[in-house]
Amino acid sequence: MLTPKQLAARLSLSLSMVYRLLANGDLECYRFGSAYRVSEDQLNAFLQRQKVETQKSMPKVRRHF
């Protein structure tokens, strides 16, 4: 189980961003009192939902030469 601080380091996000993801329900977690924990399965599911295909999701860049 990962703590928010460990998640922030692992995902290269700020701690406040991790707490925002947890609070919004974007990243599922377990809560024990005031402590949040995320399992590897929950993290992997979150990462799969965030995955984008570059060709389809990125806007086309026009180059002017």
N, C-alpha and C positions, 0 to 999 in steps of 0.2 A: 504494500500500500504506500502510495506517495503522498507527501504533504504538499500544500500549496507552494511552499518555498522550493521544494524539489521539482515540482512541475514547472515553475517559472524558469528555473535554471535549465531544465531539460528541453523546454520549448523555446528558450530565448525570448521570453516574455517578461513583462514587469509583474511583480507580485499583485499589484492592483488589477491588472488585466486578468490574471488567473482568478482572483476573487470575483471579478465581474462575470466571467464565464460560468463560474459555479453558481452565483446568485441568479443569473438569468436562466439557468437550467441547460445551457448549451453544453456544459461538461458535467455529466452525471457524477455523483459522488456519494460517499457515505458520510454521515454526520454523527459525531459522538459528542454531545454537549456543544461546545463551541469549536471543536476540532473537526476539520474536514480531511477526508482521505479519499484518494482515487486509486482504483485498482488498475492493473496493467490492461485488463480487458476493456475497462471504461475508457482509458486513454486511447487505446487502439481504435475503438469504435468512434471516438471523437475525431481522431485523425483521419479516419476513412471518410467521415462526413465532410471534412474540410478539403478533401482532395479535389482538385480541379484539373481539367484537361486544358493544357495551355493553348492549343489550337482553337478551341471553341470559346473559351472564356476570356481570352485576352483580346483587347481591341487591336485592329490592324494598324500598323504604323506605316505611315506614308513617308517615303524618303524623297527628298527633293535634291537632285544633284545638279 
